[in-house]
Amino acid sequence: MTLAPTLQKGANTPVPTGVLRVSVGWARGRVVDVCALLVTDEERVRSDGDFVFFNAPNHPSGAVTLTAAGPGSAGLLVALPRVEPGVTRIVIAGSLDGGTFAELADLAVELTDQAGGPVARFVAEPDEPVTALVFGELYRRAGGWRFRAVAQGWDSGLAGLAHGFGIDVRGEGQPEAPAEGQAEAAAARSSRPGGRIRADWYPDPVRPDHMRWWDGDHWQGPPTPILTESDTSCGRCGARKRWRLLGGPPACEECAQAIRAYLWDWRARVVSSLTRGDPTGADLEPLWADLRYQRIPEPAGWEIVQTVGPAHLERLTAFALADGVIEQDEVDRIEAAAAQLRLAGPGLDALRHRLARGLELTRIGAGELPRLPAGSLHLELDEIVHLDVPATLVQQAAAGPQHAPGRLLATNRKLRFLGETGRGAELGLAKIVEVEARGGCVDIAATTSRGSGSYLVDDPQYVAAVLAGILRVARRQVIAPGSRASRAIPQAVKAEVWRRDGGVCVECGGNEHLEFDHVIPFSRGGASSVNNLQLLCRRCNRTKGARI
């Protein structure tokens, strides 16, 4: 994993010329109003529209967007390709209503790219009692963009910061703060009953005809007029709707364009959140809060989530099944992810079937073995048949692979192969070293060549699970040969293989029923490493096994 460079005050680093997410974090218990100013070579904004802050969270060009604030954090989305030619710097700053930045602990700025990859990090440690602070700046250099760590400020708050870059703040000011407890009570009346009050727009406790952003703990920014969606006016910006050139109902094209651009970036952030860190799931509430902050209807977000969600569940399932052992808590986490993403339908039913089968094979491998009738077999008195399937034994010879069709039988005492031509082999369980399902076959390694080899069977995973369970019971082992203890694939390795192969089969490009395959078989010394693992769909994996 590539680590972002940690910058010292005054240092700079190049950044990718795409969409960047700037996150500002600090110790909880204080409120920092993060803002951005788009300035020219003259160190001035072109107009008040170049000031992005709580009362104007979107730049008209769509280049900078203020995202929803949370306890101890706030952020900006910066689309560098959208920055207009006249803008040479984007100043990233913040202000405090009370206290100074010298008293604020854990103040840090982090930049990530559109995929969530780290770009830069700066721990700001201002030693002057300022109430407004420039954290850093993005600036043009040699046809690209760079980020510089600054940490310099004003002792005159937001007004001094704005005035320093040419913004007229006369008549501006914060609205009178509501009485203690009034904000919380108003938010509680406006939210769903029970639980923590979610971040959203609620009626302002002082001016009920206005609304105000509640970040989950505190009111943020000034009141904003409540707008109503109608056939003639936009409920998001209040502008008059216009008739479309190609027909259809009137619409606010500016908001429609802004929403499309924001949802494009929001989709990438959802994918990044689902695939980043612990792959068992992700808390998407901060992303939903950002959507509400932009006043974008949640159904538009759910349409995106339910588009990318199936790929996420396929990833979780492939990760869970990678080492051949699946447990109930893994199934529960996948079910929780499906419920969180509101997924349903035939695709989810097929995935549940795979998980149920994985649980069944795990139980068999742990010793819960099937019991079959002996039929015409001549067995010892205490011998129990656990496996009886058609199989083709493939053994290597000087003239090439030799195929011998027959039946593979396994009891609590022995492994037998009965060939159709009368030839066969018999192995005591003590002679079996390892069993592994690979593609469309089962590899059996033993201390003798008689009986060792690859067996082509219809259901290699089931056969391998039964054989592993027989060995476990016979040897009184906690873990049978070839199971998780010896072939476990670290989560970081699985994540890197998935990223490298793009979450699709490397043979056919399919994205369903994916499995982690050892290029050099594990039973033949292949390592569970990034270079020796690949993604294959079940069909291609079985086809590979049939080419022995």
C-alpha positions in Angstrom: 0.0 0.0 0.0 1.3 3.4 -1.0 1.5 5.9 2.0 0.7 9.6 1.4 3.6 11.9 2.1 3.4 13.8 5.4 4.2 17.4 4.7 5.9 19.9 7.0 4.8 23.5 7.1 5.8 25.2 3.9 6.4 22.0 2.0 4.6 21.0 -1.2 3.9 18.0 -3.3 2.3 17.2 -6.7 -1.3 16.0 -6.8 -3.2 14.2 -9.5 -5.1 16.4 -11.9 -8.6 14.9 -11.2 -11.1 14.9 -8.4 -9.6 15.3 -4.9 -11.2 15.0 -1.6 -9.8 17.3 1.1 -10.6 16.2 4.7 -10.0 18.3 7.7 -10.1 16.6 11.1 -9.7 17.9 14.7 -10.4 16.9 18.3 -14.1 16.5 18.9 -15.9 19.0 21.1 -15.2 22.1 18.9 -16.7 23.3 15.6 -14.5 24.4 12.7 -16.2 26.1 9.7 -14.1 24.9 6.7 -14.2 27.0 3.5 -12.3 27.5 0.2 -11.4 30.6 -1.8 -10.6 30.5 -5.5 -8.1 33.4 -6.2 -6.2 34.8 -9.1 -2.6 35.9 -9.6 -3.5 39.1 -7.8 -4.3 37.1 -4.6 -7.9 38.2 -4.8 -11.2 36.5 -5.6 -12.9 37.6 -8.8 -16.3 37.9 -7.1 -18.1 36.8 -3.9 -19.0 33.6 -5.8 -15.4 32.4 -5.5 -15.9 32.1 -1.7 -17.2 28.5 -0.9 -18.5 28.3 2.7 -21.5 27.1 4.8 -23.8 29.7 3.2 -22.6 29.0 -0.4 -21.5 25.3 -0.4 -21.1 25.0 -4.2 -18.9 27.0 -6.5 -20.8 28.0 -9.7 -18.3 26.2 -11.9 -18.8 22.9 -9.9 -15.0 22.9 -9.2 -15.3 23.1 -5.4 -18.1 21.6 -3.2 -18.4 21.8 0.6 -19.4 18.3 2.0 -21.3 17.7 5.2 -19.6 18.3 8.4 -19.5 15.7 11.2 -18.2 15.7 14.8 -14.5 16.6 14.4 -14.4 16.6 10.7 -15.4 18.5 7.5 -14.3 18.3 3.9 -14.3 19.6 0.3 -14.6 18.0 -3.1 -12.3 19.7 -5.6 -12.7 18.8 -9.3 -9.4 20.3 -10.7 -10.4 19.9 -14.4 -13.4 22.2 -13.7 -11.3 25.0 -12.3 -11.6 28.0 -14.6 -8.4 29.3 -16.3 -8.5 32.6 -14.3 -8.1 30.8 -11.0 -4.5 30.0 -10.1 -4.9 29.0 -6.4 -7.5 27.3 -4.2 -7.1 28.4 -0.6 -8.4 25.9 1.9 -9.1 27.5 5.3 -11.3 27.4 8.3 -12.6 29.6 11.2 -13.7 29.2 14.8 -16.5 30.9 16.6 -14.9 30.5 20.0 -11.3 30.0 21.1 -8.2 29.9 18.9 -6.6 27.3 16.7 -3.6 27.2 19.1 -6.0 25.5 21.5 -7.3 23.0 19.0 -5.8 19.5 19.1 -5.2 16.9 16.4 -5.7 19.4 13.5 -4.8 17.6 10.3 -5.5 17.9 6.6 -5.6 14.8 4.3 -6.0 14.6 0.5 -7.2 11.5 -1.3 -7.9 10.9 -4.9 -11.2 9.9 -6.6 -10.6 6.2 -5.8 -9.8 6.9 -2.1 -6.0 6.5 -2.5 -3.9 8.7 -0.3 -2.3 11.8 -1.9 -0.9 14.0 1.0 -1.2 14.6 4.7 -0.4 17.7 6.8 -0.6 18.0 10.6 -1.1 21.7 11.3 0.2 22.9 14.6 -0.4 26.6 14.7 1.3 28.3 17.6 -0.4 31.7 17.3 -3.8 32.5 18.9 -5.6 33.0 15.5 -9.3 32.4 14.9 -9.1 31.9 11.1 -6.4 29.7 9.6 -5.3 28.8 6.0 -4.6 25.0 6.2 -3.1 24.8 2.8 -3.5 25.6 -0.9 -3.8 23.9 -4.3 -1.9 25.9 -7.0 -1.0 25.5 -10.6 2.6 24.7 -11.6 4.0 23.6 -15.0 0.7 22.5 -16.4 -0.2 20.5 -13.3 -1.3 21.1 -9.7 0.5 21.0 -6.4 -0.5 21.2 -2.7 1.4 23.4 -0.2 1.1 23.1 3.6 0.6 26.7 5.0 -0.9 26.9 8.6 -1.0 30.7 8.7 -4.0 32.8 9.9 -5.8 35.9 11.2 -7.0 36.9 14.6 -10.2 38.5 13.2 -12.1 35.3 12.3 -13.9 34.5 9.2 -14.5 38.1 8.4 -10.8 38.9 8.5 -10.0 35.8 6.3 -12.6 36.8 3.7 -11.5 40.5 3.7 -7.9 39.4 3.2 -8.8 37.9 -0.1 -10.9 40.8 -1.4 -14.4 39.9 -0.2 -16.7 42.6 1.1 -18.1 41.3 4.4 -20.0 44.4 5.5 -23.4 43.4 6.8 -22.4 39.8 7.1 -22.4 38.0 10.4 -23.5 34.9 12.2 -27.2 34.7 13.2 -27.9 34.9 16.8 -27.3 31.6 18.5 -30.5 29.9 19.8 -30.9 29.5 23.5 -29.3 26.5 25.2 -31.2 23.3 24.4 -33.4 25.0 21.8 -31.4 23.6 18.9 -31.4 20.1 20.2 -35.1 20.2 20.9 -36.0 21.5 17.5 -33.9 18.9 15.8 -35.5 16.2 18.0 -39.0 17.4 17.0 -38.0 17.2 13.4 -36.3 13.9 13.3 -37.4 10.3 13.5 -38.1 9.1 17.0 -35.5 7.1 18.9 -31.7 6.9 18.4 -29.2 9.6 17.6 -30.6 12.5 15.5 -29.1 12.1 12.0 -27.4 14.9 10.1 -29.9 16.6 8.0 -31.7 19.9 7.2 -34.3 20.8 9.9 -36.5 23.8 10.6 -34.5 26.5 12.3 -35.4 26.8 16.0 -35.4 30.7 15.8 -36.9 31.2 12.3 -39.3 28.3 11.6 -39.8 29.4 8.0 -36.1 28.7 7.5 -34.1 25.5 7.7 -30.6 24.9 9.1 -28.1 22.1 8.8 -27.8 19.8 11.9 -24.5 17.7 11.8 -25.7 15.2 14.4 -24.4 17.2 17.4 -24.6 20.9 16.6 -26.2 23.4 14.3 -24.0 24.4 11.4 -24.1 27.6 9.3 -26.9 30.2 9.1 -30.6 29.6 8.4 -31.6 29.1 4.8 -35.1 29.7 3.4 -37.2 26.6 3.1 -38.0 26.0 -0.6 -40.9 24.0 -2.0 -40.7 21.9 -5.2 -43.4 22.8 -7.7 -44.1 22.7 -11.4 -42.6 26.1 -11.8 -39.9 26.5 -9.2 -37.0 24.4 -8.1 -37.1 23.1 -4.5 -33.3 22.9 -4.3 -32.2 26.4 -5.4 -35.5 28.3 -5.8 -34.9 29.2 -9.5 -37.8 29.2 -11.9 -38.0 26.0 -14.0 -37.7 26.2 -17.8 -39.3 24.2 -20.5 -37.1 21.7 -22.1 -36.2 22.1 -25.8 -37.1 18.5 -26.6 -40.3 18.4 -24.6 -41.1 17.0 -21.2 -41.9 18.8 -18.0 -40.1 22.0 -17.0 -36.9 21.5 -15.0 -34.1 23.4 -13.4 -31.2 22.5 -15.7 -28.5 24.0 -13.5 -29.5 21.9 -10.6 -29.9 18.8 -12.8 -26.4 19.3 -14.2 -24.9 19.9 -10.7 -26.7 16.8 -9.3 -25.4 14.6 -12.2 -21.8 15.8 -11.6 -22.1 15.3 -7.9 -23.6 11.8 -8.2 -20.8 10.7 -10.6 -18.3 11.5 -7.8 -20.5 10.2 -5.1 -20.7 6.8 -6.9 -16.9 6.6 -6.9 -16.8 7.4 -3.2 -19.4 4.7 -2.5 -17.3 2.1 -4.3 -14.2 3.3 -2.5 -15.9 3.1 0.9 -17.1 -0.4 0.2 -13.7 -1.7 -0.9 -11.5 0.2 1.5 -10.2 -1.3 4.8 -12.2 -4.2 6.3 -14.0 -5.8 3.3 -16.9 -7.1 5.5 -18.8 -3.8 4.9 -18.7 -0.1 5.3 -20.6 2.7 7.1 -22.1 4.8 4.4 -23.9 7.2 6.6 -21.4 10.0 6.1 -22.0 9.7 2.3 -25.7 9.8 2.8 -25.3 12.9 5.0 -23.3 14.5 2.1 -26.2 13.7 -0.2 -28.7 15.3 2.1 -26.5 18.3 2.5 -26.5 18.8 -1.2 -30.4 18.4 -1.2 -30.3 15.5 -3.6 -33.2 13.0 -3.2 -32.1 9.7 -1.6 -33.7 7.5 -4.3 -31.0 8.8 -6.7 -28.4 7.5 -4.2 -30.1 4.2 -3.7 -30.1 3.7 -7.5 -26.3 4.0 -7.4 -25.9 1.8 -4.3 -28.0 -1.0 -5.7 -26.0 -0.8 -9.0 -22.6 -1.2 -7.3 -23.8 -3.4 -4.4 -23.9 -6.8 -6.1 -20.2 -6.5 -7.1 -19.4 -5.7 -3.4 -21.3 -8.8 -2.2 -19.5 -10.9 -4.8 -16.2 -9.7 -3.5 -17.2 -10.5 0.1 -18.3 -14.0 -0.9 -15.1 -14.7 -2.9 -13.0 -13.5 0.1 -15.0 -15.7 2.5 -14.6 -18.8 0.3 -11.0 -18.2 -0.7 -9.5 -20.6 1.9 -12.1 -23.3 1.5 -13.6 -22.7 4.9 -16.6 -20.5 5.6 -18.1 -19.8 9.0 -21.5 -18.6 10.2 -20.2 -15.2 11.3 -18.9 -14.6 7.7 -22.4 -15.4 6.4 -23.9 -13.1 8.9 -21.7 -10.2 7.9 -22.5 -10.7 4.2 -26.3 -10.8 5.0 -25.8 -7.6 7.1 -24.1 -6.0 4.1 -27.0 -7.1 1.8 -29.5 -5.6 4.2 -27.5 -2.4 4.5 -27.4 -2.0 0.7 -31.1 -3.1 0.4 -30.3 -5.8 -2.2 -32.7 -8.5 -3.3 -33.5 -10.6 -6.3 -32.2 -13.8 -8.0 -28.6 -12.7 -7.8 -28.7 -12.5 -4.0 -30.6 -15.9 -3.9 -27.8 -17.5 -5.9 -25.2 -16.0 -3.6 -27.0 -17.3 -0.6 -27.0 -20.8 -2.2 -23.2 -20.6 -2.6 -22.8 -19.5 1.1 -25.1 -22.3 2.3 -23.1 -24.8 0.3 -19.9 -23.4 1.7 -21.3 -23.9 5.2 -22.2 -27.5 4.4 -18.8 -28.3 3.0 -17.2 -26.7 6.1 -19.2 -28.9 8.4 -18.3 -32.0 6.4 -14.7 -31.1 6.4 -15.0 -30.7 10.2 -16.1 -34.3 10.6 -19.9 -34.3 10.1 -19.6 -37.0 7.4 -22.4 -38.6 5.3 -23.0 -42.4 5.7 -23.7 -44.4 2.5 -24.9 -48.0 2.1 -22.2 -50.5 1.4 -24.1 -52.2 -1.4 -22.1 -55.0 -3.0 -18.8 -53.8 -1.5 -16.8 -56.3 0.7 -15.9 -54.2 3.8 -14.6 -54.9 7.2 -17.1 -55.2 10.0 -16.6 -51.7 11.4 -15.9 -50.0 8.0 -18.3 -47.2 7.0 -18.7 -45.8 3.5 -18.6 -42.0 3.3 -17.9 -41.4 -0.4 -18.8 -43.3 -3.6 -18.6 -41.2 -6.8 -17.6 -41.7 -10.5 -14.1 -40.5 -11.1 -11.3 -40.6 -13.7 -7.8 -41.1 -12.3 -5.2 -39.0 -14.2 -1.6 -40.1 -13.8 1.5 -38.8 -15.5 3.5 -41.3 -17.7 6.3 -41.1 -20.2 3.8 -41.1 -23.1 1.7 -38.4 -21.4 -1.2 -38.2 -19.0 -3.0 -41.6 -18.6 -6.8 -41.5 -17.9 -8.5 -44.4 -16.1 -12.3 -44.1 -15.5 -13.8 -45.8 -12.5 -15.2 -45.1 -9.0 -13.6 -43.4 -6.1 -14.7 -44.8 -2.7 -13.6 -43.6 0.8 -14.4 -45.2 4.1 -13.3 -44.6 7.7 -10.4 -47.0 7.0 -9.3 -46.7 3.4 -9.4 -44.9 0.0 -10.2 -47.1 -2.9 -10.2 -46.5 -6.7 -12.1 -49.2 -8.7 -11.2 -48.9 -12.4 -13.6 -49.9 -15.1 -10.9 -52.1 -16.7 -10.4 -54.0 -13.5 -7.3 -52.2 -12.4 -7.5 -50.2 -9.2 -5.7 -48.9 -6.2 -6.1 -49.0 -2.4 -4.6 -46.6 0.1 -4.7 -46.7 3.9 -5.6 -43.3 5.4 -2.2 -43.1 7.1 -0.5 -42.9 3.7 -2.5 -39.9 2.5 -0.5 -36.7 2.9 -2.8 -34.0 1.4 -6.1 -33.5 -0.4 -6.9 -30.4 -2.4 -9.7 -29.5 -4.8 -8.3 -27.7 -7.9 -10.5 -26.7 -10.8 -12.5 -29.7 -11.9 -10.4 -32.3 -10.0 -9.2 -33.5 -6.6 -5.4 -33.9 -6.1 -4.5 -36.6 -3.7 -0.9 -36.8 -2.5 0.3 -39.9 -0.7 3.5 -41.6 0.4 3.1 -44.1 -2.4 2.5 -43.6 -6.1 -0.3 -46.2 -6.2 -3.5 -44.2 -5.7 -1.8 -40.8 -5.8 -2.8 -38.5 -8.6 -5.6 -36.2 -9.8 -9.1 -37.4 -9.9 -11.6 -35.8 -12.3 -15.0 -35.7 -10.6 -18.3 -33.8 -11.0 -18.1 -32.0 -7.7 -14.4 -31.7 -6.6 -15.2 -29.4 -3.6 -17.6 -31.9 -2.1 -15.2 -34.8 -2.6 -12.3 -32.9 -1.1 -14.4 -31.9 1.9 -15.5 -35.5 2.6 -11.9 -36.8 2.3 -10.6 -34.0 4.6 -13.3 -34.8 7.1 -12.4 -38.5 7.0 -8.8 -37.7 7.6 -9.6 -35.3 10.5 -11.7 -37.9 12.2 -9.2 -40.7 11.6 -6.3 -38.7 12.9 -8.2 -36.8 15.6 -6.8 -33.6 14.2 -8.3 -30.2 15.0 -7.5 -29.0 11.5 -7.3 -31.4 8.5 -4.5 -31.3 5.9 -5.0 -28.6 3.2 -7.4 -26.5 5.4 -7.2 -23.0 6.7 -4.1 -23.4 8.9 -1.8 -24.1 6.0 -3.4 -22.4 3.0 -5.0 -19.3 4.5 -4.7 -16.3 2.2 -4.2 -13.0 4.1 -6.9 -10.3 3.6 -4.3 -7.9 2.2 -3.2 -10.4 -0.4 -6.8 -11.1 -1.4 -7.5 -7.4 -1.7 -4.4 -6.8 -3.8 -5.3 -9.7 -6.2 -8.9 -8.4 -6.5 -7.6 -4.9 -7.3 -5.1 -6.1 -9.8 -7.5 -8.4 -11.7 -10.3 -5.7 -11.6 -12.8 -8.0 -9.8 -13.3 -10.1 -12.9 -12.2 -13.5 -14.2 -8.8 -13.2 -15.9 -9.8 -15.7 -18.6 -13.3 -14.6 -19.7 -14.0 -11.3 -17.9 -17.0 -12.6 -16.0 -17.8 -11.2 -12.6 -19.9 -13.9 -11.0 -19.0 -17.0 -9.0 -15.4 -15.8 -8.7 -12.8 -17.9 -7.0 -9.2 -17.3 -5.9 -7.0 -19.8 -7.9 -3.4 -20.8 -7.3 -1.5 -20.6 -10.6 1.0 -23.2 -9.3 -1.3 -25.5 -7.3 -1.0 -25.3 -3.5 -0.5 -29.1 -3.4 2.5 -28.8 -5.6 4.3 -26.1 -3.6 2.5 -23.0 -4.9 2.4 -20.1 -2.5 -0.6 -18.1 -1.4 1.0 -14.9 -2.7 -0.1 -12.1 -5.0 2.0 -13.3 -7.9 0.7 -16.9 -7.6 -3.0 -16.1 -7.2 -5.5 -15.1 -9.8 -9.3 -14.6 -10.1 -11.2 -17.2 -12.1 -14.9 -17.8 -12.4 -16.1 -21.3 -11.5 -16.4 -22.4 -15.2 -12.9 -21.3 -16.2 -11.5 -22.8 -13.0 -13.0 -26.2 -13.7 -11.9 -26.0 -17.4 -8.3 -25.3 -16.2 -8.5 -28.4 -13.9 -9.7 -30.5 -16.8 -6.6 -29.7 -18.9 -4.2 -31.8 -16.7 
